[in-house]
C-alpha cells in the first residue's frame, strides 16, 4: 500500500464527527428479497449447497456481503456490483483484534482494487470494533 493511501485511511478515521462511526455513511439495508435473490448466486460462486446472506455494506455499486455457508467460517465477500451479475473479488473470514483496524483497512485497499476508502474503513471498523453487535 502506498503512503498516500495509508494517510487517507488515517485521515478518514481522524475526520469523523464525535460519536460517528466509519459506517455512518454506508448503506447497510438488506431486504428479504435481496437475501433470497443473492443466496443462490453466491452459493453457486462458492460451490456450496446453500448460503444465508446475513449482512451487507454498500457504497455506490460496491458491496461487502457477509454470508454463512454452513460449511466453513462465515465470510465477507467483496463485490464491485450486484452479486447476481458479478463474481466476488476476494473473501475475508476470521477473527480480528481491536488494535488491527488500520491493518485490516490496508488489507482491503490492497486486496480489493478500487474499493472506496470509506467502505474499506467501515469494514475494518466493523470487524475489529463492532462485530456481533
N, C-alpha and C positions, 0 to 999 in steps of 0.2 A: 504494500500500500504506500502511496506517496505521502509525503509530509503534508501536502496541501489537503488531501482527503482526511488525514488524521486530525488536522487542525479544524476542519469543517465539522467533524464529529464532535470534537471537544467544544467548539463554538456553539453548536446546536444545544448541547446539554447546558451550557452556561447561560444561554439567552432565553431559556424558558421562564415564563412568569412564575412567581412564587406559588407553589401548590399545584402547578400544572405538571402533567407527565408527558414524556415524549410521544405518547399515544393519543394525546388530546385531540390532535387534528387528523387522526387516522380513522377511517370508517371501519367499524367492527360489526356492522349489522349483517345478520345472516338469517335468511328466511328458511322455512321448512322446504319450500320449493327449490331453493338453491341447494340445500343439502341433498335432496332427492335427485336433482339433476347432475350434480357433480360426483356423487358417490360412485356410480358405475364407471364413469370415465377415469376417475382416479384409481379405482380398483384395477381396471384394465392396465393402466400405466405401471402400477406396482406389481402386477401379476399375482394378485390375491383375489380370493372369492368375494369378499365384501370390505367396505370401508365405511366408517362412520365419520362424517365431517363434523368436527367439534367446534371449530372457531375459524374466523377469517380476519385478516388485517388487509385493508385495501387502500391504495392510494393511486388514483387515476386508473389505468389498466392493470397495474401491478397487484398481485395478491400473494399473501402468505397464508396457506391453508393448513390448519392443524388437524391431523387425522389419527384415527385409531384403526389399525389393520387387523386387530385381533390375533396377529401372529408375531408381532415384534413390538418394541417400544413405540409409543405414539411419536409422530414426527411432524415437522413443519416442512411443507413443500413450497418452494418459491416458483411463482409463475409470472410471466410477462403479460398474460392475458387470461381470459376465461379458461378454466381447467378443461372444459369440454372441447375447446378448439386449440389448445396448446399443450405441450408437454412440459412437465416441471423442469426447472433448471438444475436444482440440487435439493437435497434433503438435509435437515438438521434434526438430530434427536439426541437426547441425553440430559444430563444434569449440568446446571451452571451455578457457580458460586456468585454471591452478590458483588464480589470485587472483580468480576470478569466482564462487566458491562461494556467497557471500551474495547476489549479484545474481541468480543462477540460482534460488536458493530463493525469492527475492522474485518472480521472474517466474512460477514455478509457482503461488504463492499468488494472484497477481493474475490469471493466465490460466486457472486450473483452480479455479473456485469450489467451496469446501467440501473441498478436498483436505486430508487430515490433515497436520498440521505435520511429523510425523516422516517421512512419506512424501516430502514436498517436500524436506526436508533430506537424506534418503537419496539422492534423485535428484540433487540439486545436488552432493553429495559424490561420488557415483559418476561423474558426467560430468566433474568437474574434477580428482579425485584418484585415481580407481581404474579408469577406463575402459580397456578392452582388457587387463585383468589376468586 
